[in-house]
Amino acid sequence: MATFQSVTTVTFFRYQSWANRWWGFKQMGLAGEVLDQVDGLRFHKMLGSGAGNGFSIWPNFGVYGLLSVWDNEGAAERFFQKHALFAESRERCAGWWTVYMEAAKVHGVWEGEVPFPITTDYDPARPVAVITRATIYPHHLWRFWRFVPPVSRSIEDKEGLLFSVGIGELPLVQQATFSLWQNSELMTAYAYRSKYHKEVVRRTRELGWYKEELFCRFHPYRTEGDWEDGRTPASVLAFVP
C-alpha cells in the first residue's frame, strides 16, 4: 500500500446508551487537550451532529465525529491502533467508521488557516468527499436556519450520494457538512442544479451570511470500521483499484 504525506481522516462514532452518549458529549470539551499531545496530529476538531438526517437545528446526542489532519499515514495508524482515547471511544460506541482522504481542492479558511494541504491532483472520475464549514454571523442565524430544512430534504436519495451528515463545533453558529459521492459529476449535479441548494448559495453571496467559510474536496482511498451490522456507509464502493 502506498504511503501518503499529509493525510486527512474523519471518524464517526455512534453511541447508544445514555451513559455512553454522555461520555461522547463530554469529549467535545475534554478531548481537545488530549489530542493536542498526539504526535503527528497537526489539526483536529471534535464535531457534534444534527438530528434526523444530520442537517437540523436540534443536536443528535448519539453521533459524534473526529476530523484530523496528520503528518503522514503512519501517524494516523498509530493513533487508531494504539491511543487510549480512540480505544475507549471504540469500546463505548455501538459503531464507528473512519475515512482516509487526500485533499485535492480547497477554498477558504478554518479559524484563519487552511488546514488541508493539497496532496493529490483532482480527478472528477474518482470518488469524492466534500467538507463545507462556515461560521455564521449571529444576526443572520435566523435567515440561515430558515433555509436548512428544504436543503436537507433535497439531498436525500440523490443519485451517487453514499453518505452525508451535518456536523459542527458549536450549535447553530459553527456548522459543517461531510458528504461522500461516487464521483464529482453526481456531486456537482446536486450542488449546482438543486433549486434549494442554488438558492442558499445565491443568498449567501447576496447577504453575506458567513463570517468565515471553507470548502474542500478530497479523494478518499481507504475506509475502516463497522458502522452497523458489518456495514460501512460506503461498503458498496471500492476505493483502491
C-alpha positions in Angstrom: 0.0 0.0 0.0 1.3 3.5 -0.9 2.2 5.9 2.0 0.8 9.3 1.6 2.1 12.5 3.1 -0.3 14.7 5.0 -3.4 12.6 5.3 -6.9 13.7 6.4 -9.2 11.4 8.3 -12.7 11.7 9.5 -14.1 9.3 12.0 -17.7 9.0 13.2 -18.8 7.3 16.4 -22.4 6.0 17.0 -23.3 5.7 20.7 -26.5 4.0 22.1 -26.8 4.0 25.9 -27.3 7.3 27.7 -24.1 6.8 29.7 -22.1 6.4 26.5 -23.8 9.3 24.8 -23.0 11.5 27.8 -19.4 10.3 27.6 -19.3 11.2 23.9 -20.8 14.6 24.5 -18.2 15.3 27.2 -15.4 14.6 24.7 -16.4 17.7 22.8 -14.8 19.7 25.6 -12.3 17.3 27.0 -10.7 15.5 24.1 -9.0 18.6 22.6 -6.4 18.8 25.3 -5.6 15.1 24.9 -5.4 15.4 21.1 -3.1 18.3 21.3 -0.4 15.9 22.6 -0.7 13.3 19.8 2.4 13.0 17.8 1.9 13.8 14.1 -1.5 15.3 14.5 -1.4 18.8 13.1 -5.1 19.8 13.1 -8.1 18.3 14.9 -11.8 19.0 15.6 -14.3 17.2 17.7 -17.7 17.6 16.0 -21.3 17.1 17.0 -24.0 16.2 14.6 -27.6 17.2 13.8 -30.7 15.2 14.4 -32.7 13.4 11.7 -30.5 13.1 8.6 -27.9 15.3 10.3 -29.0 18.7 9.0 -31.0 20.0 11.8 -31.2 22.8 14.4 -31.5 20.0 17.0 -28.5 18.0 18.0 -28.0 14.3 17.8 -26.5 13.2 21.0 -25.8 9.7 19.6 -23.3 10.6 16.8 -20.0 12.5 17.0 -17.1 13.0 14.7 -13.4 13.5 14.8 -11.7 15.4 12.0 -7.9 15.1 11.8 -5.0 16.1 9.6 -1.9 14.1 10.0 1.7 14.5 9.0 1.5 11.1 7.3 -0.5 7.9 7.2 1.8 6.2 9.8 0.9 8.8 12.4 -2.8 8.2 11.8 -2.4 4.5 12.0 -0.5 4.7 15.3 -3.3 6.7 16.8 -6.1 4.4 15.6 -4.2 1.3 16.6 -2.7 2.3 20.0 -4.1 5.5 21.5 -6.1 5.2 24.7 -8.7 7.8 23.7 -9.6 6.0 20.4 -9.6 2.7 22.2 -12.1 3.9 24.8 -14.2 5.5 22.1 -14.4 2.2 20.2 -15.2 0.3 23.4 -18.1 2.7 24.3 -19.6 3.2 20.8 -22.0 0.9 19.0 -20.5 1.6 15.6 -17.6 3.6 14.2 -16.2 4.4 10.7 -13.0 6.1 9.5 -12.3 7.5 6.1 -8.7 8.2 4.9 -8.6 11.0 2.3 -6.2 13.2 0.3 -7.1 16.9 -0.2 -7.5 17.8 -3.9 -9.2 21.2 -3.9 -9.6 23.8 -1.2 -11.1 27.3 -1.0 -11.4 29.4 2.2 -10.1 29.1 5.7 -10.9 27.5 9.0 -10.2 29.7 12.0 -7.9 31.8 9.8 -5.9 28.9 8.4 -6.0 26.4 5.6 -5.8 23.0 7.5 -5.9 20.8 4.4 -2.7 20.9 2.3 -3.3 19.7 -1.3 -1.7 16.3 -1.7 -3.2 14.9 -4.9 -4.5 16.0 -8.3 -8.2 16.4 -8.7 -9.8 13.6 -10.8 -13.5 14.1 -11.5 -13.9 10.4 -12.2 -12.8 9.3 -8.7 -15.0 9.1 -5.6 -15.1 12.4 -3.9 -15.7 13.5 -0.3 -16.7 17.1 0.4 -16.3 19.2 3.6 -18.0 22.5 3.9 -17.7 24.7 7.0 -18.9 28.1 7.9 -19.1 30.5 10.9 -22.5 32.3 10.6 -22.9 35.9 11.7 -25.2 35.9 14.7 -27.6 38.4 13.1 -28.0 36.1 10.1 -28.7 32.9 12.1 -32.5 33.0 11.6 -32.1 33.5 7.9 -29.7 30.7 7.5 -31.6 28.1 9.6 -34.8 29.1 7.8 -33.4 27.6 4.6 -31.9 24.4 6.1 -35.0 22.1 6.1 -35.7 22.2 2.4 -32.0 21.9 1.5 -31.8 18.9 3.9 -34.7 17.2 2.3 -33.4 17.9 -1.2 -30.2 15.8 -0.6 -32.0 12.7 0.5 -31.7 9.8 -2.0 -29.7 11.8 -4.5 -28.0 9.7 -7.2 -24.4 9.0 -6.3 -24.7 10.0 -2.6 -23.2 7.4 -0.3 -23.2 9.2 3.0 -23.9 12.7 4.3 -24.2 14.3 7.7 -24.4 17.8 9.2 -21.7 18.4 11.8 -20.3 21.3 13.8 -18.2 22.6 16.6 -20.8 25.0 18.2 -24.5 24.5 17.8 -26.2 26.9 15.4 -23.1 29.2 14.8 -20.3 27.0 13.5 -21.7 24.5 11.0 -20.1 22.0 8.6 -21.2 19.2 6.3 -19.5 16.0 5.3 -20.7 14.1 2.2 -19.3 11.2 0.2 -20.2 10.7 -3.5 -19.4 8.1 -6.2 -17.9 10.8 -8.4 -17.7 14.6 -8.9 -20.2 14.7 -11.7 -23.0 13.4 -9.5 -21.9 15.7 -6.6 -21.9 18.8 -8.8 -25.2 17.8 -10.4 -26.8 18.2 -6.9 -24.7 21.2 -5.8 -25.4 23.3 -8.9 -28.8 22.0 -10.1 -30.8 21.6 -6.9 -33.1 24.6 -6.7 -32.9 24.7 -2.9 -29.1 24.4 -2.7 -28.7 27.0 -5.5 -30.9 29.4 -3.6 -28.8 29.1 -0.4 -25.7 29.7 -2.5 -27.3 32.8 -4.1 -28.4 34.2 -0.8 -25.1 33.5 0.8 -23.4 35.7 -1.8 -26.1 38.3 -1.8 -26.5 38.7 2.0 -23.1 37.7 3.3 -24.3 35.2 5.9 -20.8 33.9 6.8 -18.0 35.4 8.8 -15.7 32.6 7.6 -16.2 29.7 5.2 -14.2 26.8 3.8 -14.9 24.3 1.0 -12.7 21.3 0.3 -12.9 18.3 -2.0 -11.0 15.1 -1.1 -10.3 11.8 -2.8 -11.0 9.0 -0.2 -8.8 6.0 -0.7 -9.4 3.8 2.4 -12.1 3.1 5.0 -12.1 1.2 8.3 -14.8 0.3 10.8 -18.1 -1.3 11.5 -20.9 1.3 11.4 -23.8 -1.1 11.7 -24.2 -4.8 11.3 -20.9 -5.2 9.5 -21.6 -2.4 7.0 -20.0 0.9 6.4 -21.8 3.8 4.7 -19.5 3.3 1.7 -19.5 -0.5 1.6 -20.6 -0.6 -2.0 -17.6 1.4 -3.1 -14.1 0.0 -3.7 -11.7 3.0 -3.1 -8.5 1.2 -4.0 -8.2 -0.4 -7.5 
